[in-house]
Amino acid sequence: MHLIAEVLDAQLKDVNGRNSGRIDGIVLELRNDKPPRVAYVEISPITLLARFSERFAWWYARFDRRLAPGRGTPFRIAWSRITRSGPTLQTDLDVESTSIMALEDWLRERVVSHIPGN
């Protein structure tokens, strides 16, 4: 599998088939006298922003801490919990039981709900 081409920025779906975001980062485990191994994938605007600007990622992480408990750091999913399903990747997690969608929930509550005719 070509990690950058096939995993990074790939759509991730949860156990119920709902979109759970895109994979923003790949965490490798370095091992003595063995090739690196994929340990986790990260789903977070923090990771995505860090690819462009560490300062902007730091700023967003401060904001992100206010969205939900356990936020402020990238959400990691163990590679062993991910399977390939056609062009998308699928996890055995239910997105509603995680904090992955905290930003979307916050925007829905604080912004979208106040737009007339939403």
N, C-alpha and C positions, 0 to 999 in steps of 0.2 A: 504494500500500500504506500502510495506517495503522500506523506503527511501534509505537506503544504498544499498540494493540488487537490487532494481528495477530502481532507479533514478541516483545515483552517477555513473559516467562513462558511462551512457547510451548515445547512438547516438541520436543527435537531428537533425531533418530535418526542413527546412523552409516551408513556405506556398506553394512553388513550388516543393517540394519534394527533394531539394538539401541538401546534408549533410552540416550541420552548426557547426560541431564540437561535442565534447562530453561534458557532464555536469561535470564540475570539482569541483563544490561546491554547497552546499545547505545553504541558509540563512533562519534561523528560526526567527519568531517574538515571543517574550516572552510577555505574557499577564497576568495581575493580576487575580488570582483565576481561570484561564482557562489553558488548555493544550497549549503548543507551537503550532504555525501554520507556515506552509511553506509560506514564503513571496516571495522569489526569488530563482532562480538558477543562478549560475555563470558559464560563459564560458570564460576561460582565462588561458593561460600558467602561469600567475601570481598565480592564485589560485592553480593550479596543483603543481607548484613548492613549494608553501608554505606548502603543505602536506608533503614535504620531508625536506625542508630547508628554513627558513625565510630569511636568508642572500641571498641565490640564488634568491629567489622570489623578494627581494628588488633590487638586481642587474638587473634582467630582467625587472622590472617595469621602471627603468631608461631608458633602451634601448627602451622599448615599447612606451614611450612617443613620440619618434621620428617617429614612424610609421604612425600615422594618428591623426587628431584632436580628442580629447576626450579619447585617449588611456593613458596607464600608471596606470589604475585601472581596476579591473575585469569588464567585461561586464555583466550586470544583466538583466535578463528577469523575469518579474512578473510571479509567478506561475499560475495566472489566464489566462495567454496567452499560456499555454501549455496543450496539450491534448495527450492522449495515442493512438498510432496507431500501433497495433501489438507489436513487441518487441522494437520499437523505440518510441521516444517522438517527437511530432510535435508542432511547434510554428506558430502563425499567422503572424510572421514577415517575410520580404523578406531579406535574408542574404546580398544581394547586397546593401541594403539601410542602413546597419549597419557597424560598424568597427570590427565585429567579425573576418573577414578574412584578416585583415590588415597584419599580419605576412606572410600569404601565398602569398598575393599580393606583398609584399616587396621581398620575396624570388624569386618569379617568375620574377620580374623586374630586380633585382640586381644580382641574382646568376644564375638561370636556363637559362635565356635568353642569357647568355654569354657562355654556354656550347656548344661546336660544335656539330651539329647534333641534337639539342634538338627538 
